């Protein structure tokens, strides 16, 4: 206990220093998209300050690293309004805030070595297109092609399989020994479910996890892809595998996995290969990161909030409420980005046509004007599903019910087996402005007396 208290004191001192430093910075220098803020939690201090002092914040290019200039929406109401208005805030060609790709990088998945610079430039200029980065009417055709895969009937049919797998994973955990919860539970369950959604071989399920990790991280030492060349190679590998599966599914009987649905959709004959790659990537990342990081986040949050943990164990009927509170508090995807289709004024700030606007869900979910005690983790809130994590409007998360299902099932099975799950130290968090996640988290499940 002494060690834990000492570590907590160190963390408190670090947070106090971070708060003082962030509030001392000139407001215009704040760059909420700097990925260095996310493993430490400093972004919460930045967003707190922006919500109070500059809720529609402009980050100029000289303060944005390699991202170029952009605008940040940090208040709940502004985020919801923008997310619900695709005519004014367009998703065309954009999902998240990233540095602009070169023509060679944009064409990397499709380039077999014969593409001319002019052809690569056409791909770059067209931008990334997927069901998340399209406006109507294309959006409806692409989303509709795969939506049956997560229909209520299909999820109901999947629940026994998810429960069986969750039980097998939990029964195989080492009791009384330290282990990495992220790898052995969170990644494993979501990889199994993801492979089912794609009807991909279970023995190769970690390939799906690897591709998702590569796509959502910037290259660098210790990252899933350490160089841009490695990232390009992974994107091409995924592209080749994806197209091969879709082409084979077209000659098979229709099924309810995502790729079969895409292959047999009456619209998909008009989808470009780049669009199918985009749709597949969105489904891959969406099926991996939201659930996996919320599973880890729930274990972490309950370990750090013993009163909430006691509530849950005394009343397992609170599991659905706890799941929703964790999705809010964790906010597994920090943001989505849009472009303005015309000049727009928000809170007295004029955002020019064509500028990028970032909707920071991770900030809106801590907006005290909308949620009482928003920074606190409270599993029995009156309206726990009142959060921004799944987005709004036509791009609301396609798999939100599947995420909630997996989280509910894993916790029902955990409560039936383990009286406690103790987090040891602090987890290693993802170095990402987009994925608010956990790379590793050491836990111990105590032996029963």
Secondary structure, 3 states (H helix, E strand, C coil): CHHHHHHHHHHHHHHHHHHHHHHHCCHHHCCCCCCHHHHHCHHHHHHHHHHHHCCEEEECHHHCCCCCCEEEECCHHHHHHHHCCCCCEECCCCCCCCCCCCHHHHHHHHCCCCCCHHHHHHHHHHCCCCCCCCCCCHHHHHHHHHHHHHCHHHHHHHHHHHHHHHHHHHHCCCCCCEEEHHHHHHHHHHHHHHHHHHCCCHHHHHHHHHHHHHHCCCCCCCCCCCCHHHHHHHHHHHHHHHHHHHHHHCCCCCCCCHHHHHHHCCCHHHCCHHHHHHHHHHHHHHHHHHHHHHHHHHHHHHHHCHHHHHHHHHCHHHHHHHHHHHHHHHCCECEEEEEECCCEEECCEEECCCCEEEEEHHHHCCCCCCCCCCCCCCCCCCCCCCCCCCCCHHHCCCCHHHHHHHHHHHHHHHHHHCCCCEECCCCEECCCCCECCEEECEEECCCCC
